[in-house]
Amino acid sequence: MKPRILLSVLLLALVSTNRVQALCAPSVAPVAGAQGGDSIVFQGRVVNGQGIPLKDAMVVAQKAGVGVRTGLDGLFTLTLAKADSVVVEKEDLQPFRWFVDYNYRGIVVLTAEQSSWMSNGEYVKQMAPAAQKYLEAGQKFLSGKEPDEKKAFACFWRAAGMEYPLGYYHLGMLLEEGKGVAQNVQAAVGYYEKAVGVAEAYTRLGKLYSEGSLVEQDYKKAARYYSQAVDAGDTKEAKAALKQLLADKLVSEDDLEDNKIYELVEVNASFPGGQQACMRWLAQHVKYPVKAMQQGIQGRVMVSFVVDKDGSITDVKALRSPDPSLSKEAERVIRMMPLWSPARQGNKTVRSRFSIPIKFGLSK
């Protein structure tokens, strides 16, 4: 099968929804990793058959002759040569050998019988029920007559290891308050930031930066997190905190506007050279993942991103996709884009959100 390039499709900027449509089926090119060139940054997590992260699993690049051990969270990062293979081993479990192709991120599942691989998205979806049970167990340890913070921490850590946002949030709380573990506010901040979509985590970050007793005081940063909390559903406490910051003149309406992401604007952000230039750029830079092509996987990936006030591309996310490898490629290319001309609202440049559908198609 050959990839099909839809050169006749127009790239449309829809002012009413602030979306760009780029229906581009890219041509096949040599596989490149996250860094391109002659090396690939290979990232992943090693877990057991129950999805629990494995510490001290050995991950070795055969051709490059380098290796690393996984940490407490089962994560590893390894730089290796193209066309290399990676072997993941841990005592009493079947080793797993992975010939590195376009899937340079994922989850290695080591079991006694048959080790395997899955995408990060699959892992999160499959582990959600188990992560919720760990979360509930941790909450029970905290709510008893004699709370056991150490056992609660272990449960929340398991949930967070399965990429469960509420697990990250509860870990952050215990670390911030020093319950069952030594207080570590910087680590707590990191966990709160990983609790994507959890309004309470954003509110706690807002409080930390507003009070400035445990982290460096930063009212603008506090306002940003309070705004995120409001967007995520915390419309009472976070709104009151934002109102107070404004009343005390610690932040201004302009500061809040700086953080706002517009869905509708008077003048859309634009790719340098216009719509046709954007279509050509995508067609030139998107590479059809070899494994997806070999398996006949095709379809449309909807990618959302924010054009910042300086024209840079941030917050890139594949919203819908037929396959994780197509998602990764679409996200990779969007992040590579040159600076755009930012959107304008009145006489100000503003942050704005776009969505681009990128179509991967094959012809026999």
N, C-alpha and C positions, 0 to 999 in steps of 0.2 A: 504493500500500500504506500502511496505517496501523499505527503501533506498537501492540502489544497490551500492556495492563497487567494483570498477574495479581494482582488485589487479594485473591483468596481464598487465596493461598498463605501458609502459616504460616512465620514465621521461627523456626527451631529451634536452640537451643543444645545441642549434644551434649557432655555432660560428659566422656564417655570419650575423645573425640578432640579436644576443645577446639575444635570447629569451629562456625561459624555458617553457616546456609544461608539466603540471601536470594534467592529466585527472582523477581526483579523485572524486568519489561520496561518501560522508561521511556517517557515520552511525548516527542514531538519538541518542541524549543525552539530559539530562535535560536542560531546557532553562536556560541560564545565561545571565546577562546583561553586561554592559560595564566593570563593576568591578568584575564580577564573584562572587563566594561565596554566602552570604545570602542577598546581597543588589544589587540594580540596580541604576545606575545614569540615571535618566529619563530627557531627554532634548527635548525642542520643542519651537514652536512659536504659539501664539494664534492670529488669524486674523478674520475679519468679512467676510461677503459674497462677498465683492469686493476684498478680499485679502489684505486689509489694516491692519497692526498690531494693536492689541488692548492693550492699557495700563490699568493696574490695574485689569485685569482678575484674579480671584482667582483659584489657582491650588492646590488641596488638595489630599494627599495620604490617603485613607480611613483606611487601616490597620495600617500604621505607625503613623497616627495621626499628620502629619505635613503638612504645606502648605506654599505657596509663592505667591506673586503677580507679574504679568508680568511688565516689564519695558516699556519705551517708544517704544522700538522696538518689543514688544510683546513676547520677549524671556523669558524662565524660565529654571531653573535647579533644580531638586528635587531628593534627595536620598531616596529610599523607599525599603521596603522589597519585596522579591520575592512573586509572586502570589498575589500581591496587586492590587488595582484598584485606578484610579485617576479620580477625578471629576473636570471639568473645568467650572466655572460659571462667568457670568457677567450680571448685571441688564438688564432686558427687552429682554434677549436672552435665547434661550433654552440651559440648561446645557448639557454637554457632559460627559458621563461616559466611561472610557476606562479601560478595564481589561488588565493589562500590560502583554504582551507576548513578542515575540522577537522584535517587532517594538517599541523600546524604544526611538526612535527619530522620529519626524514628525511634521506635522502642524495640529492644531485643528482649525476647521472653525466653529465659532459660529454665528448662524443666528436666526431670530425670529421664523422661522418655523421648520427647521430640522438641527441640528448641526451635524458635521461629522469630519472625519479625512482624511488626504492625506499625501503621502510621500513628503519629501522635494523636490525631483526631479520633481514630478508632479506639486508642487506649483510653482517652478521656471519656468517651461515650460508654465503653464497656465497664469502666471502673466506677462510674457515677453511683450506682446502687451500693457498691461496697464502700465507697468513700463516704456516702451519707450515713451508713451504719457506723463507721469509725467516728464520724462527727457526733452522732447521737450518743455513742458510748462515752466519748469525751465529755459531753455535756452532763451525762449522768454522774460521772466521777466528780464533777464540780458541784453538782446540786445535792449531794447526799449530806447526811448529818455531819460526817467527817470528810470534807472534800479532799480528794487526792489529786493535787495539781500535776504531780509527776506522771501519773497514769493518764490523766487528761491530755497532757502535752504529747505523750507518746501516740495517743489516738489521733489528735489533731495533726501531728506530724505525718502519720500514715495517710490521712485524708489529703493533706497538702501534697504529699508525694505522688498522689494520683491526679494532680493538677486541679484539685477541687477548691474553688475560690473561698468558700466559707472555712475550709481548713486553714488556709493562709491567714484569714482574718483572726481566727481564734488563737493561732500560734502568735500572731502579732500582739494580741491582748496580753497573753501570759508573759511574753518577753518584755513588753512595755511596763507591766506592773510587777515583774519579778516574782511571779507566783510559780513555785515548783522548779524554777530555773533561775539562774543569775540574771538580773535585769540587764537588758541589752537593747536600748532604744533604737540604735541604728539598724539592728537586725529587724526590730519590730517594724520600722518604717519600710524596709525592703519587703517584708511579708504583706503589709497593708497595700503596698503598691501592686503586688501580685494578685490581690483579691479583686480582680476586675469585675466591675458591676455591683460590688457590695457597698451600698450607700454608707453603712456604719463605718467601714474602713476609711472612706474618704472623709467622713466627719471627724474621726479620730486624728487623721493626718492634719486636717484643718486646725484642730485644737492644739496639737503639738507645735505647729509653726506659729500659731497665734500667741500662745502662752510663752513660748521660748525658754522654758525652764529646763527642758531636757534636750532640745535641739536648738540650733541657731534660729532666732526669731526672724520670721519672714512673712509679713502681712500679705504681700501679694501672692505668695505661694499658698498661704492659708486660704485666701479668697478663692484661688483656683480650685483647691480641693473641696471647699464648701460648695462651689458651683457644681462640681462633679457629683457631689452628694445629692444636691437638689435634682440634677438630671437623672440620677439613679433611683430617686424615689423618696429621699429623706427631705421632705418639704417643710418640716417643722423646725427641728433644731438647727439644721444648716441654714435655712432661710433667716432665722432669728440671728444667728451668728454673723451672717453677711450684712444684715441690716445694722447690727451694732458696729461692725467695722466701718461702715459708711458713716454712721452717726458720729463716731469718734474721729472721723477724718483720717483714719489709718490707711484706708484705700479710697480711691475715687471711682466714679462710674466709668471713667476712662480705663482704669485698671481692670475692671470687670469686662469691659468691652474687648480689651486686649486678649482675654482668654476665651471669648465667645467664638463658637464655630457656627457660621451662617449656612443655612440650607438654601435660602433665597437671598439673592443680592441684586443690586441695580446693574452692576457690570460684572460679568463672569470672569473668573480667572481663565487664562488662556495659555496654551502651549506656544512656545516661540515659533513663529511662522504660520500659526493658525491650524485649522482643523485637518486639512490635507497633509500638512507637515507632520502632525501627530500620528495620523494613520500610517504614513510612510515610515516614521521612526519605529513604531511598534512592529510593523511587518519586518523591519530589518533586524530588530534586536530580540524578538521572542524566538526561543528555540523549542522545538517540539520535544518533550522528554522521550528519549529513545524507548524506555520500557513501556510507556503509555502507547507509543506508536506501534510497537511490536504486538501489544495486546489488543490493538484496535480501539483503544479508549479515545473518545472524542466528545466534544460538547462545549458548552459556554461557561466561562468562569466570570462571575460578577465580582469585581474588585472595588472596594470603597477606599478612599484616601482623602486626606486633608491637604489643601494647598495653603501653606502658611503665609504670613504677611511678607516674608522675604522671598516668596516664590518656591520655597523648598517643599518637598513632598514628605508628609509624615502620616502616622496612624494608618498604615496600609493593611487592609484585611480582605481576604477572600470570603465573601458572604455566602456564595453558592457555587458549587463546583461538582463535576462528575467524578473527580479523582484527586487525591491529595497531591500527586506529582504535578498536575495541571495547576492547582492552586499555588504551589510553591513557585512555579515558573512565572505565573502571572504576577504574583507579588514581587518577585525578584526584579522583573522588568520595570514595573511601576516605580520601585525604589530607585532604579537607575536613571530615571528621567532627568533631563536638565531642568534648570530653574524655570518656572512658569512666571507669567505676569500675574500678580495676585489680584484677587477680586477687589472691587471697590463698592463701598456703601456710603453714599453722600460724597464727602471730600476725603474719606479715609480709606486706606487699604485694610482689609479684614481677612480673617481666616475663613475658608469656605470648604465645604465637603462636596466631593464628586463621587460618582460611581461609573465605572467603565466595564462593559461586558466584552471580554476577549474570547473569540470563538476559535477553537481548535478543531480542524476538520481534516479528514483523510479521504482520498479517492483511490479506488482500486486500479 
